[in-house]
């Protein structure tokens, strides 16, 4: 018998896994009066229980009330990682007459707390009345194999909602006997895989063949192509197709190294070596480059240089220490007024004055050599030389 729901009561929770006969059905011997019961016990946080628990089991004729037909108490049942096993009828035999009526209901009690609702005991338990093969029932057989993880030997296999539970034998073989005709689901490995629409006919054997349990190595992103080979998911949505990992990168990210394990490892929105795409390096003349919004930009110009054309591609194209048209800064033009050759030295306008002229206001950039010292009585011959009285300046001499 298998319960398919978890019911809280107090601080304990039981998920019954199944009921089955302790030994196989002999062809003509007496039917055994013991019944195996496997269960799964968790606490109120849904964590598997561990330790020893007092358990009581009772059979009733009704799901809610009904007559008590049989009961048995176990003072100390060992529970490991939630799993426990008891053999019903060990101290209080199960009389065959208990199974002569309608459906029975099993009541479980753990440490004094009833686990509700009761669970129906169906076909397998009624095999207590069978002394020979029942031609009105059928068999389900097969072999289970696991793609990843532990060996399938000893794997729990059961039919949900019915009292059919087996453990895979060596090599993964399994078989359910005395299954009433109908269509069933067979559940493997605690529910990680189901075989559905399994049809059983009276007197027949339904062979499921080899049932593969575990991840699909062709499509599972955690086991893509081989066990435990996980597709990288950093900055990406991974997929597994035909056993090969594929990545759909998040916006702004690229898989530049082609290595799946680290996903889409480059943020191309701000990476100066991969700006806007893999391998697109930001580099401009005479400058420090940056990457912003997937676009290369000039972060700063090197000392003595300026980006006077405003274009990133040409970098900081002007040497403002030597360019007379951009002396010390962009657009700062040195004057050519009475200058023999305009020059810029160290960011200052230089250049020699034409004969008979001088830069008396020391502003050669603005007005060049602005004074004619050949005839200026206030700057006669040189800046600041003023001719006395009514003298005039002739050819740079006061007269």
Buried (B, 14 or more C-beta within 10 A) or exposed (E): BBBEEEBBBEEBBBBBBBBBBBEEBEEEEEBBBBBBBBBBBBEEEEEEBBEEBEBBBBBBBEBEEBEEBBEBEBEEBEBEEBBBEBEBBEEEEBEBEBBEEEEBBBBBBBEEBBBBEBBBBBBBBBBBEBBEBBEEBBBBBBBBBBBBBEEBBEBBBBBBBBBBBBBBBEEBBBBBBBBBEEEBBBBBBBEEBBBEEBEBEEEBEBEBEEBBBBBEBEEBBEBBBEBEBBBBBBBBBBBBEEBEBBBEBBEBBBBBEEEBEBBBBBBBBBBBBBBBEBEBEBEBBBBBBBBEEBEBBBBEBEEBBBBBEEEBEBBBBBBBBBBBBBBBEBEBBBBEBBBEEBBBEEBEBBBEBBEBBBBBEEEBBEBBBBBBBBBBBEBBBEBEBEBEEEEEBEEBEBE
